[in-house]
Amino acid sequence: MSVQLITADQALSRLADYSLVIDARSEGEYAEDHLPGAVNWPSLNDEQRRLVGTEYKQINAFEAKKRGAAFVARNVAAHIEREVLDKPKDWQPLVYCWRGGKRSGSLALILDQIGFKVTLIEGGYKAFRSALVSDLPERVARLRFEVVCGTTGSGKTRLLQALAAQGAQVLDLEGLARHRSSVLGLLPGQAQPSQKAFDTLIWSALKDFDPARPVYIESESKKVGNVAVPESLITAMRASACLRLELAEEERVKLLLEDYDFFVKDIEFFCDRLGALAQARGSLQVNEWQALARAGEVARVVQELLVRHYDPVYLQSMQRNFVQYAQARMITARDHSEQAMSDLATSLLAA
């Protein structure tokens, strides 16, 4: 047997053909981004990679390669003992590292010698990343988007979740970015993905969508927290048909108090985040909101944030950037509950 090679472009469409996709890079490289569904079997872990790199630069390549080979041999042996001993003969892994070189090659060679049908990606993750970035605009161009618009707290995310639960095609950018897309939108305890990982998550979702059916997506800005929406996608969104979700103001306040309950439970954390609005709304206004929050008037602060800050900014942005916003179809939720959003999703899909 011999290890088979496929190009990165082939890998884009053939990931599902393999029993397992194995990333042979270090855990740090894997955490930054990896192929969809890949597991991490480091040939060199982060510390070992640092040691070998230092020896390569400060002593010489030959000594570094000897040390690296010892690390790789031990690590590959551990992976095989832990993960491979129960695998049947028809198990077919796809393996890659940074550029399709020594780290993945060492693992692939041993798996091949055992008798498995092993495939390597030529050029490794670097080539796959390049192919993915090139493929994203083509994936976007095949799809028809329905953009769910609505002021802050109107229930856009809840409606998307209800649509997805009923079988609609939904691209939840905030969910993928682990951020609610505003100054106050961070989620405690949840780190955002890297830009590369965000791109991969979007591509992975797009590749499974049926071009014959609409894709529902929220009216995001160019950035969701610290990550940017790919240019081809934001351009397509801004040219797409819009749905304008309406929800009564008091219901919006209730929804936000539920979704941001961590602010209600930790007022000082809320006040700290409010400080980020000082440049936009002025220190005097922010100080007033902080005082109200500390006095237990969180609902009033939320209501004023909507009316004085979020609503005007959102409406200006929509009118400026989404060309079909003026012709948006109006849809109204009777209240902020999940059941109300589910009923709205049912009527929307039926129509």
C-alpha angles and dihedrals in degrees: 000000000000135000112265123223128215129181122246089249090056091048090057091067101029106053092109091057093073132080091224138357110221125199108203095188125105121283091254093055090046092050092054091057141321141176114288110278095005121148123213120245102163116209085193121018121219096270094044091049089052093049094049092046092051092049090048091056101036103036116014143292095255094057091044092052092052092052091044092050091054091051093047093048092053094044095048090049090052092049092051093048092047102038112015110046092084096045118114121234092257092059107126118195128190111214133193142160132182099303103357093266140119102331097054092033093059093052093042093050094054093045088049092050090053088058105259122135101245128187128195128200110234108235092013124224092339092061092042091052091052092048092048093051089051092047097049096078090049091052090049093048092058094057137079115218131206107200116213106214128184141131121274112294095017091121103255093148093045090051091050090051090050091049091050091049089056094052102265121142107255131179106198103193094177090052092050092046093045090226135100094226104245140085087270093039103099117118113225114242094010117106116207118243120253117264090255092051091047090053090049093050091051093047091048091054095044095051092062097051122107110234090212092066129059122256114222115216136166122250097255128174121238092276131045102198106306098343127081126227108238110265095238091054097047089048092051092047093052091053095046133099114274136219114204111213115205127195129169114261096242089051090051090055091050091049093051093048088055097044093044097039090136087070091051090051094046109038095175090055088051091049091049091053091046086061088071088069094060094097093051101038103022131253095266092057093045091048089053091051091048091051092049091049092051088050091057096258096124094137090054091050091051091049092050092046089056097047100038103033121010102039098051093044093047096048093048090050094048094049091047100044111026108069096196096044093103089058095044117143110243118233123178131201115211091220140341098269124120089240091055090051091047091052090048091050090051093053092044093053092044090055 
